[in-house]
Amino acid sequence: MSHESWKKLFPWKRTTTSARPPSERLEGELVVLRAKLFSDVDRDYSWRSDPELAELDATTPIRLSLDEYGRHYRDEINYPSPWSVRYAVETYAGIHIGNAMYYDIDRSRGQCELGIMIGNRDYWSRGYGTDTVRTLLRSIFEEQALDRVYLHTLAYNERAQKSFRKSGFSDLEPVHRDRRDFLKMEVMSEDWFKIFGRSANGPHETDDSPAPGATGAADSG
């Protein structure tokens, strides 16, 4: 497994401190993003060992046993990292359908990378992916006060790219790494707020904040 793949699986360092504790629950229109629980391990293991889902996430299927994976998973929960924030994605009916995260948090540059996986195929192409990304971006820009979010999506994954564009991302440049071709995309907080507006009680709201924009939904794969 490549370094990039392993970092996406377990992107933490052993520390219990964080400069800006993230919210444990974020509410979107279709989804709730909540803190990860150890009870999520079975579903996460099934998604991470699924060849199709691993390919869409530009990783390789994990070859750890469930017990081995569980030990790493418990560490991730017990030792949260200030450079990575992970959420479980749930429907309002309480169904765990995927995961979302932002990582490589660089506060000196005001930026981070975003990742998402909707593992439950019953919820593909139904708007849950886009709602997840928008909900996460609002938290990153308003609560964490970061200015730039970027991501890498496989060059052929046009469905994901379409969803990310609906969430405010713009194409930046092609990237080749780990023998794969990616499209790097980014979104700046100033541009995002012009499209989607600020929360009524957002911590960084100003008198000249633009009115909230319309929201839609699409799956990001």
mmCIF file of the C-alpha atoms, coordinates in Angstrom:
data_MODEL
# 
_entry.id   MODEL 
# 
loop_
_atom_site.group_PDB 
_atom_site.id 
_atom_site.type_symbol 
_atom_site.label_atom_id 
_atom_site.label_alt_id 
_atom_site.label_comp_id 
_atom_site.label_asym_id 
_atom_site.label_entity_id 
_atom_site.label_seq_id 
_atom_site.pdbx_PDB_ins_code 
_atom_site.Cartn_x 
_atom_site.Cartn_y 
_atom_site.Cartn_z 
_atom_site.occupancy 
_atom_site.B_iso_or_equiv 
_atom_site.pdbx_formal_charge 
_atom_site.auth_seq_id 
_atom_site.auth_comp_id 
_atom_site.auth_asym_id 
_atom_site.auth_atom_id 
_atom_site.pdbx_PDB_model_num 
ATOM 1   C CA . MET A 1 1   ? 0.000   0.000  0.000   1.00 0.00 ? 1   MET A CA 1 
ATOM 2   C CA . SER A 1 2   ? 1.363   3.429  -0.962  1.00 0.00 ? 2   SER A CA 1 
ATOM 3   C CA . HIS A 1 3   ? 2.083   6.165  1.562   1.00 0.00 ? 3   HIS A CA 1 
ATOM 4   C CA . GLU A 1 4   ? -0.814  8.227  0.179   1.00 0.00 ? 4   GLU A CA 1 
ATOM 5   C CA . SER A 1 5   ? -3.223  5.289  0.522   1.00 0.00 ? 5   SER A CA 1 
ATOM 6   C CA . TRP A 1 6   ? -2.152  4.581  4.098   1.00 0.00 ? 6   TRP A CA 1 
ATOM 7   C CA . LYS A 1 7   ? -2.445  8.279  5.020   1.00 0.00 ? 7   LYS A CA 1 
ATOM 8   C CA . LYS A 1 8   ? -6.032  8.338  3.803   1.00 0.00 ? 8   LYS A CA 1 
ATOM 9   C CA . LEU A 1 9   ? -6.866  5.288  5.912   1.00 0.00 ? 9   LEU A CA 1 
ATOM 10  C CA . PHE A 1 10  ? -5.265  6.407  9.169   1.00 0.00 ? 10  PHE A CA 1 
ATOM 11  C CA . PRO A 1 11  ? -4.188  10.067 8.969   1.00 0.00 ? 11  PRO A CA 1 
ATOM 12  C CA . TRP A 1 12  ? -3.528  10.718 12.664  1.00 0.00 ? 12  TRP A CA 1 
ATOM 13  C CA . LYS A 1 13  ? -0.665  11.339 15.045  1.00 0.00 ? 13  LYS A CA 1 
ATOM 14  C CA . ARG A 1 14  ? -0.693  10.289 18.691  1.00 0.00 ? 14  ARG A CA 1 
ATOM 15  C CA . THR A 1 15  ? -1.835  13.458 20.386  1.00 0.00 ? 15  THR A CA 1 
ATOM 16  C CA . THR A 1 16  ? -4.843  14.498 22.405  1.00 0.00 ? 16  THR A CA 1 
ATOM 17  C CA . THR A 1 17  ? -4.666  18.246 21.808  1.00 0.00 ? 17  THR A CA 1 
ATOM 18  C CA . SER A 1 18  ? -6.217  20.377 19.074  1.00 0.00 ? 18  SER A CA 1 
ATOM 19  C CA . ALA A 1 19  ? -6.012  24.137 18.560  1.00 0.00 ? 19  ALA A CA 1 
ATOM 20  C CA . ARG A 1 20  ? -9.577  24.321 17.213  1.00 0.00 ? 20  ARG A CA 1 
ATOM 21  C CA . PRO A 1 21  ? -11.803 21.447 18.321  1.00 0.00 ? 21  PRO A CA 1 
ATOM 22  C CA . PRO A 1 22  ? -14.138 20.621 15.416  1.00 0.00 ? 22  PRO A CA 1 
ATOM 23  C CA . SER A 1 23  ? -17.877 20.249 15.888  1.00 0.00 ? 23  SER A CA 1 
ATOM 24  C CA . GLU A 1 24  ? -18.930 16.678 16.595  1.00 0.00 ? 24  GLU A CA 1 
ATOM 25  C CA . ARG A 1 25  ? -22.150 17.059 14.589  1.00 0.00 ? 25  ARG A CA 1 
ATOM 26  C CA . LEU A 1 26  ? -22.830 18.951 11.368  1.00 0.00 ? 26  LEU A CA 1 
ATOM 27  C CA . GLU A 1 27  ? -26.303 19.067 9.828   1.00 0.00 ? 27  GLU A CA 1 
ATOM 28  C CA . GLY A 1 28  ? -26.946 19.371 6.109   1.00 0.00 ? 28  GLY A CA 1 
ATOM 29  C CA . GLU A 1 29  ? -30.141 19.107 4.113   1.00 0.00 ? 29  GLU A CA 1 
ATOM 30  C CA . LEU A 1 30  ? -29.924 15.350 3.541   1.00 0.00 ? 30  LEU A CA 1 
ATOM 31  C CA . VAL A 1 31  ? -27.144 14.202 5.828   1.00 0.00 ? 31  VAL A CA 1 
ATOM 32  C CA . VAL A 1 32  ? -25.720 14.504 9.305   1.00 0.00 ? 32  VAL A CA 1 
ATOM 33  C CA . LEU A 1 33  ? -21.963 14.402 9.745   1.00 0.00 ? 33  LEU A CA 1 
ATOM 34  C CA . ARG A 1 34  ? -21.097 13.028 13.173  1.00 0.00 ? 34  ARG A CA 1 
ATOM 35  C CA . ALA A 1 35  ? -17.973 12.014 15.056  1.00 0.00 ? 35  ALA A CA 1 
ATOM 36  C CA . LYS A 1 36  ? -16.646 8.558  14.230  1.00 0.00 ? 36  LYS A CA 1 
ATOM 37  C CA . LEU A 1 37  ? -17.517 5.721  16.618  1.00 0.00 ? 37  LEU A CA 1 
ATOM 38  C CA . PHE A 1 38  ? -15.898 2.334  17.070  1.00 0.00 ? 38  PHE A CA 1 
ATOM 39  C CA . SER A 1 39  ? -19.264 0.785  16.163  1.00 0.00 ? 39  SER A CA 1 
ATOM 40  C CA . ASP A 1 40  ? -18.639 2.060  12.602  1.00 0.00 ? 40  ASP A CA 1 
ATOM 41  C CA . VAL A 1 41  ? -15.700 -0.301 12.149  1.00 0.00 ? 41  VAL A CA 1 
ATOM 42  C CA . ASP A 1 42  ? -17.539 -3.178 10.442  1.00 0.00 ? 42  ASP A CA 1 
ATOM 43  C CA . ARG A 1 43  ? -19.057 -0.962 7.748   1.00 0.00 ? 43  ARG A CA 1 
ATOM 44  C CA . ASP A 1 44  ? -15.813 0.934  7.207   1.00 0.00 ? 44  ASP A CA 1 
ATOM 45  C CA . TYR A 1 45  ? -13.918 -2.326 6.906   1.00 0.00 ? 45  TYR A CA 1 
ATOM 46  C CA . SER A 1 46  ? -16.361 -3.644 4.294   1.00 0.00 ? 46  SER A CA 1 
ATOM 47  C CA . TRP A 1 47  ? -16.034 -0.435 2.263   1.00 0.00 ? 47  TRP A CA 1 
ATOM 48  C CA . ARG A 1 48  ? -12.245 -0.302 2.517   1.00 0.00 ? 48  ARG A CA 1 
ATOM 49  C CA . SER A 1 49  ? -11.927 -3.923 1.418   1.00 0.00 ? 49  SER A CA 1 
ATOM 50  C CA . ASP A 1 50  ? -14.288 -3.462 -1.564  1.00 0.00 ? 50  ASP A CA 1 
ATOM 51  C CA . PRO A 1 51  ? -12.222 -3.331 -4.806  1.00 0.00 ? 51  PRO A CA 1 
ATOM 52  C CA . GLU A 1 52  ? -14.624 -0.997 -6.641  1.00 0.00 ? 52  GLU A CA 1 
ATOM 53  C CA . LEU A 1 53  ? -14.821 1.492  -3.780  1.00 0.00 ? 53  LEU A CA 1 
ATOM 54  C CA . ALA A 1 54  ? -11.061 1.354  -3.254  1.00 0.00 ? 54  ALA A CA 1 
ATOM 55  C CA . GLU A 1 55  ? -10.494 2.123  -6.941  1.00 0.00 ? 55  GLU A CA 1 
ATOM 56  C CA . LEU A 1 56  ? -12.846 5.118  -6.816  1.00 0.00 ? 56  LEU A CA 1 
ATOM 57  C CA . ASP A 1 57  ? -10.935 6.332  -3.753  1.00 0.00 ? 57  ASP A CA 1 
ATOM 58  C CA . ALA A 1 58  ? -7.605  5.834  -5.568  1.00 0.00 ? 58  ALA A CA 1 
ATOM 59  C CA . THR A 1 59  ? -6.396  3.319  -3.001  1.00 0.00 ? 59  THR A CA 1 
ATOM 60  C CA . THR A 1 60  ? -5.968  -0.447 -2.908  1.00 0.00 ? 60  THR A CA 1 
ATOM 61  C CA . PRO A 1 61  ? -8.315  -2.730 -0.953  1.00 0.00 ? 61  PRO A CA 1 
ATOM 62  C CA . ILE A 1 62  ? -7.010  -3.268 2.550   1.00 0.00 ? 62  ILE A CA 1 
ATOM 63  C CA . ARG A 1 63  ? -5.575  -6.677 3.304   1.00 0.00 ? 63  ARG A CA 1 
ATOM 64  C CA . LEU A 1 64  ? -5.670  -6.402 7.081   1.00 0.00 ? 64  LEU A CA 1 
ATOM 65  C CA . SER A 1 65  ? -7.937  -8.695 9.039   1.00 0.00 ? 65  SER A CA 1 
ATOM 66  C CA . LEU A 1 66  ? -10.930 -7.088 10.714  1.00 0.00 ? 66  LEU A CA 1 
ATOM 67  C CA . ASP A 1 67  ? -9.190  -7.419 14.090  1.00 0.00 ? 67  ASP A CA 1 
ATOM 68  C CA . GLU A 1 68  ? -6.021  -5.739 12.786  1.00 0.00 ? 68  GLU A CA 1 
ATOM 69  C CA . TYR A 1 69  ? -8.013  -2.971 11.160  1.00 0.00 ? 69  TYR A CA 1 
ATOM 70  C CA . GLY A 1 70  ? -9.988  -2.545 14.364  1.00 0.00 ? 70  GLY A CA 1 
ATOM 71  C CA . ARG A 1 71  ? -6.844  -1.936 16.401  1.00 0.00 ? 71  ARG A CA 1 
ATOM 72  C CA . HIS A 1 72  ? -5.776  0.879  14.063  1.00 0.00 ? 72  HIS A CA 1 
ATOM 73  C CA . TYR A 1 73  ? -9.333  2.177  14.038  1.00 0.00 ? 73  TYR A CA 1 
ATOM 74  C CA . ARG A 1 74  ? -9.478  2.365  17.825  1.00 0.00 ? 74  ARG A CA 1 
ATOM 75  C CA . ASP A 1 75  ? -6.217  4.338  17.841  1.00 0.00 ? 75  ASP A CA 1 
ATOM 76  C CA . GLU A 1 76  ? -7.700  6.774  15.346  1.00 0.00 ? 76  GLU A CA 1 
ATOM 77  C CA . ILE A 1 77  ? -10.627 7.436  17.677  1.00 0.00 ? 77  ILE A CA 1 
ATOM 78  C CA . ASN A 1 78  ? -8.603  7.517  20.897  1.00 0.00 ? 78  ASN A CA 1 
ATOM 79  C CA . TYR A 1 79  ? -5.817  9.731  19.521  1.00 0.00 ? 79  TYR A CA 1 
ATOM 80  C CA . PRO A 1 80  ? -7.459  12.382 17.313  1.00 0.00 ? 80  PRO A CA 1 
ATOM 81  C CA . SER A 1 81  ? -5.112  14.418 15.182  1.00 0.00 ? 81  SER A CA 1 
ATOM 82  C CA . PRO A 1 82  ? -5.049  18.225 14.940  1.00 0.00 ? 82  PRO A CA 1 
ATOM 83  C CA . TRP A 1 83  ? -4.129  17.784 11.263  1.00 0.00 ? 83  TRP A CA 1 
ATOM 84  C CA . SER A 1 84  ? -7.072  15.577 10.304  1.00 0.00 ? 84  SER A CA 1 
ATOM 85  C CA . VAL A 1 85  ? -10.820 15.597 11.008  1.00 0.00 ? 85  VAL A CA 1 
ATOM 86  C CA . ARG A 1 86  ? -13.025 12.645 10.082  1.00 0.00 ? 86  ARG A CA 1 
ATOM 87  C CA . TYR A 1 87  ? -16.795 12.239 10.121  1.00 0.00 ? 87  TYR A CA 1 
ATOM 88  C CA . ALA A 1 88  ? -19.291 9.465  9.565   1.00 0.00 ? 88  ALA A CA 1 
ATOM 89  C CA . VAL A 1 89  ? -22.002 10.412 7.066   1.00 0.00 ? 89  VAL A CA 1 
ATOM 90  C CA . GLU A 1 90  ? -25.506 9.458  8.173   1.00 0.00 ? 90  GLU A CA 1 
ATOM 91  C CA . THR A 1 91  ? -28.982 9.982  6.801   1.00 0.00 ? 91  THR A CA 1 
ATOM 92  C CA . TYR A 1 92  ? -31.500 11.647 9.073   1.00 0.00 ? 92  TYR A CA 1 
ATOM 93  C CA . ALA A 1 93  ? -32.872 8.141  9.631   1.00 0.00 ? 93  ALA A CA 1 
ATOM 94  C CA . GLY A 1 94  ? -29.570 7.245  11.284  1.00 0.00 ? 94  GLY A CA 1 
ATOM 95  C CA . ILE A 1 95  ? -28.192 5.079  8.442   1.00 0.00 ? 95  ILE A CA 1 
ATOM 96  C CA . HIS A 1 96  ? -24.394 5.245  8.156   1.00 0.00 ? 96  HIS A CA 1 
ATOM 97  C CA . ILE A 1 97  ? -23.771 5.586  4.407   1.00 0.00 ? 97  ILE A CA 1 
ATOM 98  C CA . GLY A 1 98  ? -20.189 6.816  4.134   1.00 0.00 ? 98  GLY A CA 1 
ATOM 99  C CA . ASN A 1 99  ? -17.382 8.966  5.469   1.00 0.00 ? 99  ASN A CA 1 
ATOM 100 C CA . ALA A 1 100 ? -15.992 12.446 4.916   1.00 0.00 ? 100 ALA A CA 1 
ATOM 101 C CA . MET A 1 101 ? -12.802 14.068 6.061   1.00 0.00 ? 101 MET A CA 1 
ATOM 102 C CA . TYR A 1 102 ? -10.418 16.956 5.739   1.00 0.00 ? 102 TYR A CA 1 
ATOM 103 C CA . TYR A 1 103 ? -6.755  16.439 6.358   1.00 0.00 ? 103 TYR A CA 1 
ATOM 104 C CA . ASP A 1 104 ? -3.268  17.837 5.830   1.00 0.00 ? 104 ASP A CA 1 
ATOM 105 C CA . ILE A 1 105 ? -4.582  20.893 7.688   1.00 0.00 ? 105 ILE A CA 1 
ATOM 106 C CA . ASP A 1 106 ? -2.076  23.715 7.301   1.00 0.00 ? 106 ASP A CA 1 
ATOM 107 C CA . ARG A 1 107 ? -3.162  26.666 9.390   1.00 0.00 ? 107 ARG A CA 1 
ATOM 108 C CA . SER A 1 108 ? -0.171  28.773 8.378   1.00 0.00 ? 108 SER A CA 1 
ATOM 109 C CA . ARG A 1 109 ? -1.438  28.615 4.782   1.00 0.00 ? 109 ARG A CA 1 
ATOM 110 C CA . GLY A 1 110 ? -5.103  28.431 5.719   1.00 0.00 ? 110 GLY A CA 1 
ATOM 111 C CA . GLN A 1 111 ? -5.791  25.304 3.700   1.00 0.00 ? 111 GLN A CA 1 
ATOM 112 C CA . CYS A 1 112 ? -6.595  21.588 3.817   1.00 0.00 ? 112 CYS A CA 1 
ATOM 113 C CA . GLU A 1 113 ? -7.479  18.673 1.543   1.00 0.00 ? 113 GLU A CA 1 
ATOM 114 C CA . LEU A 1 114 ? -10.965 17.143 1.418   1.00 0.00 ? 114 LEU A CA 1 
ATOM 115 C CA . GLY A 1 115 ? -12.017 13.541 0.889   1.00 0.00 ? 115 GLY A CA 1 
ATOM 116 C CA . ILE A 1 116 ? -15.384 11.791 0.752   1.00 0.00 ? 116 ILE A CA 1 
ATOM 117 C CA . MET A 1 117 ? -16.682 8.273  0.178   1.00 0.00 ? 117 MET A CA 1 
ATOM 118 C CA . ILE A 1 118 ? -20.332 7.250  -0.037  1.00 0.00 ? 118 ILE A CA 1 
ATOM 119 C CA . GLY A 1 119 ? -19.899 3.544  0.596   1.00 0.00 ? 119 GLY A CA 1 
ATOM 120 C CA . ASN A 1 120 ? -23.543 2.494  0.547   1.00 0.00 ? 120 ASN A CA 1 
ATOM 121 C CA . ARG A 1 121 ? -24.424 2.154  -3.147  1.00 0.00 ? 121 ARG A CA 1 
ATOM 122 C CA . ASP A 1 122 ? -28.137 2.625  -2.422  1.00 0.00 ? 122 ASP A CA 1 
ATOM 123 C CA . TYR A 1 123 ? -27.346 6.304  -1.882  1.00 0.00 ? 123 TYR A CA 1 
ATOM 124 C CA . TRP A 1 124 ? -25.325 6.970  -5.010  1.00 0.00 ? 124 TRP A CA 1 
ATOM 125 C CA . SER A 1 125 ? -26.606 9.596  -7.482  1.00 0.00 ? 125 SER A CA 1 
ATOM 126 C CA . ARG A 1 126 ? -29.239 10.823 -5.041  1.00 0.00 ? 126 ARG A CA 1 
ATOM 127 C CA . GLY A 1 127 ? -27.646 14.030 -3.808  1.00 0.00 ? 127 GLY A CA 1 
ATOM 128 C CA . TYR A 1 128 ? -26.076 12.735 -0.618  1.00 0.00 ? 128 TYR A CA 1 
ATOM 129 C CA . GLY A 1 129 ? -22.511 13.214 -1.792  1.00 0.00 ? 129 GLY A CA 1 
ATOM 130 C CA . THR A 1 130 ? -22.951 16.846 -2.778  1.00 0.00 ? 130 THR A CA 1 
ATOM 131 C CA . ASP A 1 131 ? -24.813 17.665 0.419   1.00 0.00 ? 131 ASP A CA 1 
ATOM 132 C CA . THR A 1 132 ? -22.002 16.053 2.397   1.00 0.00 ? 132 THR A CA 1 
ATOM 133 C CA . VAL A 1 133 ? -19.352 18.160 0.657   1.00 0.00 ? 133 VAL A CA 1 
ATOM 134 C CA . ARG A 1 134 ? -21.284 21.404 1.082   1.00 0.00 ? 134 ARG A CA 1 
ATOM 135 C CA . THR A 1 135 ? -21.937 20.695 4.748   1.00 0.00 ? 135 THR A CA 1 
ATOM 136 C CA . LEU A 1 136 ? -18.278 19.947 5.353   1.00 0.00 ? 136 LEU A CA 1 
ATOM 137 C CA . LEU A 1 137 ? -17.113 23.029 3.451   1.00 0.00 ? 137 LEU A CA 1 
ATOM 138 C CA . ARG A 1 138 ? -19.347 25.279 5.526   1.00 0.00 ? 138 ARG A CA 1 
ATOM 139 C CA . SER A 1 139 ? -17.749 23.955 8.697   1.00 0.00 ? 139 SER A CA 1 
ATOM 140 C CA . ILE A 1 140 ? -14.239 24.323 7.281   1.00 0.00 ? 140 ILE A CA 1 
ATOM 141 C CA . PHE A 1 141 ? -14.794 27.907 6.166   1.00 0.00 ? 141 PHE A CA 1 
ATOM 142 C CA . GLU A 1 142 ? -16.982 29.174 9.009   1.00 0.00 ? 142 GLU A CA 1 
ATOM 143 C CA . GLU A 1 143 ? -15.861 27.217 12.080  1.00 0.00 ? 143 GLU A CA 1 
ATOM 144 C CA . GLN A 1 144 ? -12.271 26.438 11.205  1.00 0.00 ? 144 GLN A CA 1 
ATOM 145 C CA . ALA A 1 145 ? -11.752 29.744 9.334   1.00 0.00 ? 145 ALA A CA 1 
ATOM 146 C CA . LEU A 1 146 ? -9.608  28.163 6.632   1.00 0.00 ? 146 LEU A CA 1 
ATOM 147 C CA . ASP A 1 147 ? -9.440  29.957 3.282   1.00 0.00 ? 147 ASP A CA 1 
ATOM 148 C CA . ARG A 1 148 ? -8.751  27.213 0.743   1.00 0.00 ? 148 ARG A CA 1 
ATOM 149 C CA . VAL A 1 149 ? -9.847  23.595 0.280   1.00 0.00 ? 149 VAL A CA 1 
ATOM 150 C CA . TYR A 1 150 ? -8.483  21.361 -2.436  1.00 0.00 ? 150 TYR A CA 1 
ATOM 151 C CA . LEU A 1 151 ? -8.918  17.743 -3.498  1.00 0.00 ? 151 LEU A CA 1 
ATOM 152 C CA . HIS A 1 152 ? -7.713  15.189 -6.014  1.00 0.00 ? 152 HIS A CA 1 
ATOM 153 C CA . THR A 1 153 ? -10.249 13.171 -7.974  1.00 0.00 ? 153 THR A CA 1 
ATOM 154 C CA . LEU A 1 154 ? -9.459  10.524 -10.572 1.00 0.00 ? 154 LEU A CA 1 
ATOM 155 C CA . ALA A 1 155 ? -9.304  12.058 -14.035 1.00 0.00 ? 155 ALA A CA 1 
ATOM 156 C CA . TYR A 1 156 ? -11.918 9.665  -15.428 1.00 0.00 ? 156 TYR A CA 1 
ATOM 157 C CA . ASN A 1 157 ? -14.403 10.109 -12.566 1.00 0.00 ? 157 ASN A CA 1 
ATOM 158 C CA . GLU A 1 158 ? -16.621 12.674 -14.263 1.00 0.00 ? 158 GLU A CA 1 
ATOM 159 C CA . ARG A 1 159 ? -19.535 11.971 -11.930 1.00 0.00 ? 159 ARG A CA 1 
ATOM 160 C CA . ALA A 1 160 ? -17.472 13.038 -8.919  1.00 0.00 ? 160 ALA A CA 1 
ATOM 161 C CA . GLN A 1 161 ? -16.104 16.076 -10.739 1.00 0.00 ? 161 GLN A CA 1 
ATOM 162 C CA . LYS A 1 162 ? -19.612 17.211 -11.650 1.00 0.00 ? 162 LYS A CA 1 
ATOM 163 C CA . SER A 1 163 ? -20.687 16.922 -8.022  1.00 0.00 ? 163 SER A CA 1 
ATOM 164 C CA . PHE A 1 164 ? -17.645 18.795 -6.732  1.00 0.00 ? 164 PHE A CA 1 
ATOM 165 C CA . ARG A 1 165 ? -18.292 21.620 -9.190  1.00 0.00 ? 165 ARG A CA 1 
ATOM 166 C CA . LYS A 1 166 ? -21.865 21.853 -7.887  1.00 0.00 ? 166 LYS A CA 1 
ATOM 167 C CA . SER A 1 167 ? -20.349 22.186 -4.415  1.00 0.00 ? 167 SER A CA 1 
ATOM 168 C CA . GLY A 1 168 ? -18.245 25.168 -5.498  1.00 0.00 ? 168 GLY A CA 1 
ATOM 169 C CA . PHE A 1 169 ? -14.981 23.573 -6.620  1.00 0.00 ? 169 PHE A CA 1 
ATOM 170 C CA . SER A 1 170 ? -13.161 24.686 -9.773  1.00 0.00 ? 170 SER A CA 1 
ATOM 171 C CA . ASP A 1 171 ? -10.688 22.717 -11.878 1.00 0.00 ? 171 ASP A CA 1 
ATOM 172 C CA . LEU A 1 172 ? -7.086  23.596 -11.096 1.00 0.00 ? 172 LEU A CA 1 
ATOM 173 C CA . GLU A 1 173 ? -4.649  21.271 -12.861 1.00 0.00 ? 173 GLU A CA 1 
ATOM 174 C CA . PRO A 1 174 ? -3.988  17.658 -13.883 1.00 0.00 ? 174 PRO A CA 1 
ATOM 175 C CA . VAL A 1 175 ? -1.774  15.704 -11.492 1.00 0.00 ? 175 VAL A CA 1 
ATOM 176 C CA . HIS A 1 176 ? 0.005   12.400 -12.041 1.00 0.00 ? 176 HIS A CA 1 
ATOM 177 C CA . ARG A 1 177 ? 1.092   10.442 -8.967  1.00 0.00 ? 177 ARG A CA 1 
ATOM 178 C CA . ASP A 1 178 ? 1.211   6.824  -7.829  1.00 0.00 ? 178 ASP A CA 1 
ATOM 179 C CA . ARG A 1 179 ? 0.762   5.813  -11.501 1.00 0.00 ? 179 ARG A CA 1 
ATOM 180 C CA . ARG A 1 180 ? -2.672  7.451  -11.622 1.00 0.00 ? 180 ARG A CA 1 
ATOM 181 C CA . ASP A 1 181 ? -4.027  10.541 -13.342 1.00 0.00 ? 181 ASP A CA 1 
ATOM 182 C CA . PHE A 1 182 ? -5.963  12.990 -11.179 1.00 0.00 ? 182 PHE A CA 1 
ATOM 183 C CA . LEU A 1 183 ? -7.713  16.302 -11.562 1.00 0.00 ? 183 LEU A CA 1 
ATOM 184 C CA . LYS A 1 184 ? -6.829  18.707 -8.770  1.00 0.00 ? 184 LYS A CA 1 
ATOM 185 C CA . MET A 1 185 ? -9.710  20.986 -7.804  1.00 0.00 ? 185 MET A CA 1 
ATOM 186 C CA . GLU A 1 186 ? -9.978  23.832 -5.319  1.00 0.00 ? 186 GLU A CA 1 
ATOM 187 C CA . VAL A 1 187 ? -12.392 26.285 -3.776  1.00 0.00 ? 187 VAL A CA 1 
ATOM 188 C CA . MET A 1 188 ? -11.649 29.510 -1.902  1.00 0.00 ? 188 MET A CA 1 
ATOM 189 C CA . SER A 1 189 ? -13.797 30.634 1.017   1.00 0.00 ? 189 SER A CA 1 
ATOM 190 C CA . GLU A 1 190 ? -14.517 34.056 -0.505  1.00 0.00 ? 190 GLU A CA 1 
ATOM 191 C CA . ASP A 1 191 ? -15.795 32.489 -3.728  1.00 0.00 ? 191 ASP A CA 1 
ATOM 192 C CA . TRP A 1 192 ? -17.792 29.839 -1.856  1.00 0.00 ? 192 TRP A CA 1 
ATOM 193 C CA . PHE A 1 193 ? -19.591 32.406 0.307   1.00 0.00 ? 193 PHE A CA 1 
ATOM 194 C CA . LYS A 1 194 ? -20.548 34.383 -2.798  1.00 0.00 ? 194 LYS A CA 1 
ATOM 195 C CA . ILE A 1 195 ? -22.391 31.308 -4.077  1.00 0.00 ? 195 ILE A CA 1 
ATOM 196 C CA . PHE A 1 196 ? -23.813 29.745 -0.907  1.00 0.00 ? 196 PHE A CA 1 
ATOM 197 C CA . GLY A 1 197 ? -23.804 32.616 1.586   1.00 0.00 ? 197 GLY A CA 1 
ATOM 198 C CA . ARG A 1 198 ? -23.006 32.493 5.273   1.00 0.00 ? 198 ARG A CA 1 
ATOM 199 C CA . SER A 1 199 ? -24.989 30.898 8.077   1.00 0.00 ? 199 SER A CA 1 
ATOM 200 C CA . ALA A 1 200 ? -27.353 33.293 9.813   1.00 0.00 ? 200 ALA A CA 1 
ATOM 201 C CA . ASN A 1 201 ? -25.347 32.934 13.014  1.00 0.00 ? 201 ASN A CA 1 
ATOM 202 C CA . GLY A 1 202 ? -22.002 32.073 11.449  1.00 0.00 ? 202 GLY A CA 1 
ATOM 203 C CA . PRO A 1 203 ? -18.985 33.012 13.586  1.00 0.00 ? 203 PRO A CA 1 
ATOM 204 C CA . HIS A 1 204 ? -17.475 35.071 10.757  1.00 0.00 ? 204 HIS A CA 1 
ATOM 205 C CA . GLU A 1 205 ? -20.651 36.752 9.515   1.00 0.00 ? 205 GLU A CA 1 
ATOM 206 C CA . THR A 1 206 ? -20.386 40.392 8.455   1.00 0.00 ? 206 THR A CA 1 
ATOM 207 C CA . ASP A 1 207 ? -22.999 43.035 7.646   1.00 0.00 ? 207 ASP A CA 1 
ATOM 208 C CA . ASP A 1 208 ? -22.227 42.802 3.927   1.00 0.00 ? 208 ASP A CA 1 
ATOM 209 C CA . SER A 1 209 ? -22.478 39.008 3.749   1.00 0.00 ? 209 SER A CA 1 
ATOM 210 C CA . PRO A 1 210 ? -24.200 37.854 0.550   1.00 0.00 ? 210 PRO A CA 1 
ATOM 211 C CA . ALA A 1 211 ? -27.614 36.322 0.820   1.00 0.00 ? 211 ALA A CA 1 
ATOM 212 C CA . PRO A 1 212 ? -27.681 32.518 1.043   1.00 0.00 ? 212 PRO A CA 1 
ATOM 213 C CA . GLY A 1 213 ? -27.679 30.891 -2.367  1.00 0.00 ? 213 GLY A CA 1 
ATOM 214 C CA . ALA A 1 214 ? -29.828 28.047 -3.564  1.00 0.00 ? 214 ALA A CA 1 
ATOM 215 C CA . THR A 1 215 ? -28.649 24.561 -2.717  1.00 0.00 ? 215 THR A CA 1 
ATOM 216 C CA . GLY A 1 216 ? -28.946 21.423 -4.802  1.00 0.00 ? 216 GLY A CA 1 
ATOM 217 C CA . ALA A 1 217 ? -27.662 17.881 -4.660  1.00 0.00 ? 217 ALA A CA 1 
ATOM 218 C CA . ALA A 1 218 ? -25.715 15.344 -6.653  1.00 0.00 ? 218 ALA A CA 1 
ATOM 219 C CA . ASP A 1 219 ? -23.703 12.283 -5.833  1.00 0.00 ? 219 ASP A CA 1 
ATOM 220 C CA . SER A 1 220 ? -19.926 12.537 -5.651  1.00 0.00 ? 220 SER A CA 1 
ATOM 221 C CA . GLY A 1 221 ? -19.321 8.817  -5.994  1.00 0.00 ? 221 GLY A CA 1 
# 
